[in-house]
Structure formats: C-alpha cells, structure tokens
Amino acid sequence: MIDFKEELRKFKPALEVDGIEEVIKSNEIKDMIDLLTHITRNLEIKSEGKE
C-alpha cells in the first residue's frame, strides 16, 4: 500500500511551477489588453462610419 503521509512528507514542488504561473498571469494581462484594444478600434471604426 501507498503510505500517503510518507509521500506527502517527501513531496517537493517543481521549481518551474512558480515561473509558469507568472508567465500565465502576464499573458492573461496581455490578452486582455489586446482584446480591449481590438474592441476600441472596432468601436472607433463604427463611429466614424456613422458620421
């Protein structure tokens, strides 16, 4: 049988996980900025067409 307490005691998280988390967060922010920029440009184009 697996001794879960022993396995948990030996557990050490991978060092890359912290780095990946930061990259994902920064990419999410960049994606949101890209979306907002795209929406703003589309709204500007539509408003120019109505004038």
Secondary structure, 3 states (H helix, E strand, C coil): CCCHHHHHHHCCCCCHHHHHHHHHHHHHHHHHHHHHHHHHHHHHHHHHHHC
